[in-house]
Amino acid sequence: MSMQRMVIAPEVARALAAHRAVVALETTVVTHGLPQPRGVQVARDMEAAVTAAGAVPATIGMLDGSVRVGLTDEELDRLAATPQVPKVNLSNFAATLVARGTGSTTVAATMLAAHHAGIGVFATGGIGGVHRGASETDDVSSDLTALARFPVTVVCAGAKSILDLPRTVERLETLGVPILGYRCDDFPAFWRRSSGLRLDERFDDLVLLAEAIRAHHALGTGTGILVANPVPEAAELDEEIYDRALSGALELVQSQGIRGRNVTPRILEYMQTATGGRVIDANIALLIDNARVAGELAVALARG
């Protein structure tokens, strides 16, 4: 990516030059993931969690055809206030730049920008993956493509539980993307702490986790790494409420013939209503906790 198209905030640039800990943060959570003004507030809370852990936050977005790595408060407010702001993904990244557009970066686009900026750790909520019914629709998130291409460590609460989680885990294995559990044995299911899918390795110590990440990069595979950090126990959705809401959401999507990019937002909207807004509380809790863990992990990696 041409540096003329990328603007790195001075504090982030200084930290990178000094090989200090930096954590990338995405912006779709601000514009699409949470209602305003909570989206902007959570973005700032995530930055604060990274800072408290001893790292420098770098929230990434696109404004007027340039990638901003380390958005200012004013830029974040402007992005959030942009009507119908598009999600920037791998497929429309270049076109949005050339058109001097504005957009929020998805997991995949944030990984791309972080890699070009030299940032090795990224915190998000949950990644996309293989959608239910993908054997017929071939609907697979470009997040998996990004994890296979960019050597960035992504701290998340697993994958969104509306997806086909067994196939998502299997696809990551096929792509050579390690899933390392931080204080967990199973792959998290976003709003639930466990999907029942066992992970290959669990780490309870960030120093050892950082060592495993370095060892993976030394292999030269070029792939990213997924660090699975479950939603905090106090914020986990009750299993019965979760199962009932998810079943209703999936039934709604099927009965209305909803397809493609409209599936996820419609399911989330249904689940927010069906759980009395508890999914939003869980989202916020896991986002902030992932930012904290990513900050601590980035510090451990910088010390190595």
Sequence and secondary structure as in RCSB ss.txt:
>XXXX:A:sequence
MSMQRMVIAPEVARALAAHRAVVALETTVVTHGLPQPRGVQVARDMEAAVTAAGAVPATIGMLDGSVRVGLTDEE
LDRLAATPQVPKVNLSNFAATLVARGTGSTTVAATMLAAHHAGIGVFATGGIGGVHRGASETDDVSSDLTALARF
PVTVVCAGAKSILDLPRTVERLETLGVPILGYRCDDFPAFWRRSSGLRLDERFDDLVLLAEAIRAHHALGTGTGI
LVANPVPEAAELDEEIYDRALSGALELVQSQGIRGRNVTPRILEYMQTATGGRVIDANIALLIDNARVAGELAVA
LARG
>XXXX:A:secstr
  GGGEEE HHHHHHHHTT  EEEE SHIIIIIS TTHHHHHHHHHHHHHHHTT EEEEEEEETTEEEES  HHH
HHHHHHSTT  EE TTTHHHHHHTT  EEE HHHHHHHHHHHT  EEE S B  B TTHHHH  B HHHHHHHHS
  EEEESBB TTS HHHHHHHHHHHT  EEEES SB  BTTBS  S B SEEES HHHHHHHHHHHHHTT    E
EEE    GGG   HHHHHHHHHHHHHHHHHHT  GGGHHHHHHHHHHHHTTTHHHHHHHHHHHHHHHHHHHHHHH
HHH 
